């Protein structure tokens, strides 16, 4: 019973305001514009950076000198699907995940 009174009270107000749709669309404009700017300023560059990192990891080869996220510098000695062996000193090898490599160094850096 209470709900029918509420609808009865709002029905004439909704019928009288014909420009309500335009004001709603105009109010949503800045929000849509904000999401478009957010996409081009934050999301798109991050996706591009992830794509470049994935290409770098896929292109790793034996003998490449790399830097890891943990700060290790070494030469790639063995490659696997998800892991690689990194020679950090003569006769000292550690296994790390491929995703831990953040940079391929120029040849002769180490």
N, C-alpha and C positions, 0 to 999 in steps of 0.2 A: 504494500500500500504506500509506504514511504517513497519507494523508488518511482512509482508512477507520478507522484507529486513533483519529484525532482525533474523528471522528464518534461512534465507540463510547464514548469517554470522556465526551463531553458529553451523550449521549442520556439517561442516568439522571438527571443533574442537571436537565435541562430538564423531564423528566417529573415530577420531585418538586416543583418550584416552580410551584404553580398560581396564586399571586398575583402572578406576574411581570408580567402584563399591566397590572394595576392600578398597580403601582409605575412602570411605563413611562409610563402616561398621566398619573400624578401628577407625574412628572419633566418632562413636556412642558408642563404647565400654565403655569409661569412664563415659558417661552419664548414661548408663544402670547400670553400677557398682555402681554409686552414688545412684541411686534409690533403688537398692537392699540393700545397707548398710543403707540407710535412713529407709527402712521398718523394718529391724531387730534391729536398734538402737532406733528408736523413736515410730513408729506406733504400732508394735507388743507388746511392754511392756505396752503402754497406753491401748490397747484393753484388755490385761490381767488384768490390774488394774480395768478397768470398769466392767469386768466380776466378779471379786472378790467383788466389792462394791455392785453390784446387788444381788449377793448371800447372802451377809451380810444383806441387807435390807429385802430380802425375808424371812430370817430366824429369824427376830425379833419376840420376844414373850413378853407377858405381864410379867412385873417384871424385864426385862432387864435394866441395867443401861447403859446409852448412853451419848455421847458427840455430840453436834450439830455443824454445820458450824458457827453458830453465837456465839458459846462459852457457850451455856447453858449445864449444866449437870443435869441429872434427871433420873427418873425411868419411864419406859413405863407403863401407866395405862390402856389405851384403844388403840385398833388397828383398823384401817380402811383400805380401799383399797389404798388410796393415802395419807391419813393423819393419825396421831397418837396423842394421848394425852400424855403429858409428865408432870409428877409431879415433880416440881422443889423445892417445900417446902411443909410442911404439910398443906394440904387443898388448895394449889395453883397449878392449872393445866393450861398448855398452849397447844394449838394445833399447830402442826408443820407438814410440809410435810415429808413424809418418806425419800425423797432424801436429806433432810438436815442433816440426821444422818451420821456422818463421822466415828464414832468409837463406838464399843460396849466395855464397860469397864468391868473389872473383878468384880464378885459379891463381895459386901461389900466395894466397893471403896467409895461410898457416905456415 
